[in-house]
Amino acid sequence: MSIFRRGRQEQAARHGRSGERRTADSSPDPAADEVGVADQIAGADERGGAGQDSEDPAVLDPESEDVAARGPLDREDVHSLNGRLDLGSLWITGVPGMELRIEVEQETGRLVGTTAVLGESALQLHAFAAPRKAGVWDGVRDELAQSIATGGGTAEEAEGPWGTELRTRMPSAGPDGRTVFAPARFIGIDGPRWFLRAVLSGRAAIEDAAAEPLLDFLRRVVVVRGDEPMAPREVLPLTLPDDIRPTVPAEVQAQAQAATQHALGPFERGPEITEVR
């Protein structure tokens, strides 16, 4: 579900499938697809409604160095949208040239995740409920690594901006029958009663220069956990603003289960490493 593109660039993300099960430790699920949406807004900072009030000292400016250094933020850390796009459990600030996509869980129709596409790179975000007094990333990271290894991929721990992350390669069959490996970086961030999982793919998974604009985007994300009781690792669903109306392609209306052509996945995008077996 394509939400908006920033600036003049309309960079197509033709990089495969995506999906998400309802727990933080699962790898992407082909049951979740992305459905096209008309470009109805130019970006979060151009939206009406919340607006950006730079004269209000109680509002944390999303462009400030303090926010960029501390983020992602909890809802309690900010006092207004301040020009961000409100997606329910996530408030985001757009980046010039970025295309934002929303993932739809086919079985329930819920909006469960978002992917920011910038050039040949992408950052996939999913927010989950977490215990009040303990983080979940250590356990999730171990389970992800084991799942990826079982699937024939590789997963190595490395130090990143938010501590230990996973650098992975997932195998798939290439068009010529050879095995290709697509890289991805899994980043986990434990917050107050929430957990945010970020997956860098494409060039951002292997090039620091390509990753930095998306990591800066990640630093400015605000997570809205809410007060309702939820099981640990249950996904925090997203919502669309009232003034954004999804448009579904005709082929999706006729056969929703086959709507895969616009999907994005962290293991089927960007540069690949080919290995002959």
C-alpha positions, 0 to 999 in steps of 0.5 A, spaced: 500 500 500 503 506 497 502 512 501 506 517 499 513 520 495 517 526 498 519 531 493 520 530 485 523 523 485 518 517 484 522 512 485 519 505 484 520 499 489 520 493 484 524 489 489 519 483 491 514 480 496 513 482 503 509 480 509 509 479 517 506 474 522 503 477 528 509 475 533 516 479 533 520 473 532 518 471 525 521 472 519 516 475 513 510 472 511 507 471 504 500 472 507 501 479 508 501 484 501 501 491 499 496 494 495 497 500 491 494 507 494 494 514 490 499 519 492 494 523 495 499 527 500 506 529 498 509 528 505 508 528 513 511 535 513 506 538 508 500 535 511 494 539 514 492 538 521 497 537 526 502 542 523 509 544 525 509 549 531 516 551 531 515 557 536 512 552 542 518 550 546 514 544 549 514 541 542 520 537 541 522 539 534 523 532 529 529 536 526 533 537 532 540 534 534 537 531 541 531 527 537 536 525 532 541 522 537 535 519 542 530 516 537 526 512 536 522 516 541 516 514 545 509 517 545 511 520 552 517 524 549 513 528 544 507 533 545 504 533 538 505 530 532 509 536 530 508 535 522 509 527 523 504 523 519 500 519 524 499 512 522 497 510 529 502 506 533 507 509 529 508 517 527 513 518 522 517 524 519 518 523 511 525 524 507 526 527 501 525 522 495 522 517 500 516 512 498 512 509 504 508 503 503 504 500 508 503 492 509 496 489 509 495 482 513 491 478 508 487 474 513 485 480 517 485 486 513 489 489 518 495 494 517 501 491 520 507 494 518 510 500 514 516 500 509 520 506 507 523 505 500 529 510 498 533 509 492 535 502 492 534 501 499 529 500 504 527 500 511 521 495 514 518 497 520 514 493 525 512 495 532 510 490 537 508 490 545 513 488 550 513 487 557 513 493 562 520 491 565 524 487 560 526 487 553 525 482 548 530 483 543 535 478 546 530 473 545 528 475 538 534 475 535 536 468 537 530 466 535 531 469 528 538 467 527 536 460 528 530 460 524 534 463 518 539 458 519 534 453 519 532 456 512 539 455 509 541 462 510 546 465 515 546 470 521 551 473 524 551 478 530 554 485 529 554 492 533 550 497 530 547 504 532 542 501 537 547 495 540 547 488 537 544 487 530 543 481 525 547 481 519 543 476 515 543 473 508 537 469 505 537 464 499 533 463 494 533 460 487 535 465 481 532 465 474 538 461 472 537 456 477 543 458 481 542 460 489 542 467 490 543 470 497 540 477 499 543 481 505 539 484 510 540 487 517 535 486 523 535 492 528 531 491 534 530 497 539 527 495 546 522 501 548 517 502 554 512 497 553 514 496 546 519 493 541 521 496 534 524 491 529 527 494 523 530 491 517 534 494 512 535 491 505 538 493 498 544 497 498 543 499 505 544 492 508 551 492 505 553 500 505 553 504 510 552 510 506 546 508 503 544 506 510 545 512 513 539 516 511 534 510 513 537 510 520 536 517 520 529 516 518 528 511 524 531 515 529 525 520 528 520 515 529 515 515 534 512 509 537 505 510 540 504 503 545 497 505 547 494 503 554 490 497 552 493 490 554 496 486 549 500 480 549 508 481 549 510 480 541 503 482 539 504 486 533 501 494 534 497 495 528 497 501 524 491 506 521 491 510 516 489 518 517 482 519 515 484 524 509 488 518 505 483 513 501 486 507 499 485 505 491 485 498 490 488 496 483 482 492 479 486 485 479 487 486 486 479 486 487 478 480 482 484 476 486 486 479 492 490 473 494 494 474 488 496 481 489 503 480 490 506 485 484 507 491 489 509 487 495 516 488 498 520 483 502 527 484 506 530 478 503 528 479 495 530 486 494 537 489 492 544 487 490 544 479 491 550 475 492 550 469 487 553 462 489 553 456 485 551 449 488 
